[in-house]
Amino acid sequence: MVHRLAAVCLLIGRSTYMKSHWILGAAITAALALGLISCGGGDGGPAGPTTTPAADGTVLTIVSGETDSPVSGARVTVDGGTFTTNSAGQVTLPQRPANMAPIDILAAGYLDRLTVFRGQETRLSLWPRRSPTGLLESDTVYLVYTHVNWRDGVPPLLQVGAAGGDSLRQRYSRAPVQVFYSDGFEGADSWAIDNQAAAVAELNDAIGGGLTYVPPRFAEIPAANMGELHVALTIDPTHASCASGFVATGEPPPAGLAGGTLRVNYCSVRYAGILHVAMHELGHTFGLRHTADSNDVMSPGSESQAFTPKERLVMRLMLQRRPGNTFPDTDVCRWRPSWCLD
Ligand SMILES: [Zn+2]
């Protein structure tokens, strides 16, 4: 059930947004891959009343990605047939779909999900259009799918028309992210050093266990294995962004298999000591983009020192999707089948 991929590093892009004096999002390497994801499967369970159970029928269970509770009344289309989930969120297919067979799931209150059948994954989650956390569809667009590249000199946050144009940046591997103090941190004030550890702790708390950032340490940065990511923390006033008035930069992960080192750079030791700046840049390394809500840590110019409930929810939802997923909720295998041949 591991899928592979064709992946190539594409570009280095720069995404910055200037407001008062800071921030910015990212440089990028993009490589696409697909991978395992957390929707573990369980076959079995009662047959839905709107389906005709077959002895060897495959049961799909549709759940909310936010609450994990079953979604009833969802319309599931697979193999030319359309089925409606019962009160247990389940449909029983008359026959087992072929591997990689398209599955469309439409349900009120959730983004339309287009995915494919992967043998073991029979429990499929849906991404809420809005939630009690305050999450709106627009938050999902901005935080997850905003196009991160500058275009014609325009910062990404101002490219309203580009919203939703990019794919989910999450790496394939769920191995812990190693974080290293690197150039500029030797001899830095202890509060700047300690601040990085505090920001990592805040990020881990927000992620909720689906992925772990290892507390930063002083060590030689080893080469990353395929699928692994490291984060290098640096203080370098000569970084190109600093001359433009930014205080820090954070690189997002590639959307796939490629491993490597993402850099978080501070333009001075003072900025390295500001908690919300460190949290924001680490948020970029997780794959978060910018939002327009000033309460969010990921809002440029925000001084929030806690990821908001909707940011926390978005991170959990992102970990339920493969890298390369596109807005509204389309599996990369649906638009680039050649990457999913097995
Ligand atoms: Zn940013």
Residues whose N, C-alpha, C, O or C-beta is under 5 A from the ligand:
A	BS01	ZN	I23 L24 G25
